[in-house]
Amino acid sequence: MTATTHHAISYIELGVTDLAAARTFYESAFGWEFNDYGPAYSGIRAADGEGEIGGLNPGAEPSTAGPLVLLFSEDLDATVEAVKGAGGTVVAGPYEFPGGRRFEFTDTSGNRLGVFADS
């Protein structure tokens, strides 16, 4: 992950139905490169090769409404409470993933976003 500014947009995640086919598509169409995390996830490398800017997630539903936007948090538990206090609804997590923890929420309009932390 590249940008790690507290509560800033940091990562975009695409739900895919077939990880290998999606990788092949994005490699062929746009020249993207990936970091593999087993058969269940591929991180999209930043253009400069430093860090990641997004990922392909076969565990998430593809959506014509758009990808999952992820924000970074320096204090995930405090951000969970801030989201709840502002009227958002936590719909997944917090849970651990390789490299940290994250949760997903819907805002008061029903938009789904995620927040991650390094630990």
C-alpha positions as CSV (number, residue, x, y, z in Angstrom):
1,M,0.0,0.0,0.0
2,T,1.4,3.4,-0.8
3,A,-0.4,6.4,0.8
4,T,-0.7,6.0,4.5
5,T,-2.2,9.4,5.5
6,H,-4.7,9.0,8.3
7,H,-8.3,8.8,6.9
8,A,-7.2,9.4,3.3
9,I,-8.2,7.3,0.3
10,S,-5.3,4.8,-0.1
11,Y,-6.4,1.7,-2.0
12,I,-9.0,0.6,-4.5
13,E,-10.2,-3.1,-4.5
14,L,-12.0,-4.8,-7.4
15,G,-14.2,-7.8,-6.8
16,V,-13.5,-10.5,-9.5
17,T,-15.1,-13.7,-10.4
18,D,-11.9,-15.4,-11.7
19,L,-8.6,-14.1,-10.3
20,A,-6.4,-15.6,-13.0
21,A,-8.6,-14.3,-15.8
22,A,-8.8,-10.8,-14.2
23,R,-5.0,-10.7,-13.8
24,T,-4.5,-11.7,-17.4
25,F,-7.0,-9.0,-18.5
26,Y,-5.4,-6.2,-16.6
27,E,-1.9,-7.3,-17.5
28,S,-2.8,-7.4,-21.2
29,A,-5.0,-4.3,-21.4
30,F,-3.0,-2.0,-19.2
31,G,0.4,-3.6,-18.4
32,W,-0.4,-3.8,-14.7
33,E,1.8,-5.9,-12.4
34,F,0.7,-7.8,-9.3
35,N,1.9,-9.1,-5.9
36,D,0.3,-12.4,-5.3
37,Y,-1.0,-13.5,-1.8
38,G,-1.9,-17.0,-2.7
39,P,-4.9,-18.1,-4.7
40,A,-7.2,-15.7,-3.0
41,Y,-5.8,-12.2,-3.7
42,S,-3.5,-10.2,-6.0
43,G,-2.3,-6.7,-5.1
44,I,-2.0,-4.2,-7.9
45,R,1.5,-2.8,-7.9
46,A,2.0,1.0,-8.1
47,A,3.3,2.2,-11.4
48,D,6.6,3.2,-9.9
49,G,6.9,-0.3,-8.4
50,E,6.8,1.0,-4.8
51,G,3.9,-0.5,-2.9
52,E,0.4,-1.2,-4.0
53,I,-2.5,1.0,-5.2
54,G,-5.3,-1.7,-5.2
55,G,-6.1,-5.3,-5.4
56,L,-8.1,-8.0,-7.2
57,N,-10.3,-9.9,-4.7
58,P,-12.2,-13.0,-5.8
59,G,-13.9,-13.1,-2.4
60,A,-15.7,-9.9,-3.1
61,E,-18.8,-9.4,-5.4
62,P,-18.0,-7.6,-8.7
63,S,-20.1,-4.5,-9.0
64,T,-21.2,-2.2,-11.8
65,A,-21.5,0.4,-9.0
66,G,-17.7,0.6,-8.6
67,P,-14.8,-0.8,-6.7
68,L,-14.3,-0.9,-2.9
69,V,-12.5,2.3,-1.8
70,L,-10.2,1.8,1.2
71,L,-9.1,4.5,3.6
72,F,-6.0,4.3,5.9
73,S,-6.2,4.7,9.6
74,E,-3.5,5.1,12.2
75,D,-6.0,3.8,14.9
76,L,-8.5,1.3,13.5
77,D,-10.5,0.9,16.7
78,A,-11.0,4.6,17.1
79,T,-12.0,4.9,13.4
80,V,-14.6,2.1,14.0
81,E,-16.1,4.1,16.8
82,A,-16.0,7.3,14.7
83,V,-17.9,5.6,11.9
84,K,-20.5,4.3,14.3
85,G,-20.8,7.7,16.0
86,A,-21.3,9.4,12.7
87,G,-24.2,7.1,11.8
88,G,-22.4,4.6,9.7
89,T,-22.9,0.8,9.9
90,V,-20.0,-1.6,10.3
91,V,-20.8,-4.5,7.9
92,A,-17.5,-6.6,8.2
93,G,-14.8,-6.9,10.8
94,P,-12.6,-5.6,12.1
95,Y,-10.5,-8.6,10.9
96,E,-6.9,-9.4,10.2
97,F,-5.4,-9.7,6.7
98,P,-1.7,-10.1,5.6
99,G,-0.1,-6.8,6.6
100,G,-2.7,-5.5,9.1
101,R,-6.4,-5.2,10.1
102,R,-9.4,-3.8,8.4
103,F,-13.2,-3.3,8.5
104,E,-15.9,-2.3,6.1
105,F,-18.8,0.0,6.6
106,T,-21.7,1.6,4.9
107,D,-22.3,5.3,5.1
108,T,-25.6,7.0,5.7
109,S,-26.4,6.8,2.0
110,G,-25.5,3.1,1.8
111,N,-22.1,3.4,0.1
112,R,-19.7,0.7,1.2
113,L,-16.1,1.6,2.0
114,G,-13.3,0.0,3.9
115,V,-10.6,1.2,6.4
116,F,-7.3,-0.6,7.0
117,A,-4.4,-0.2,9.4
118,D,-0.9,-1.6,9.4
119,S,-1.5,-3.3,12.8
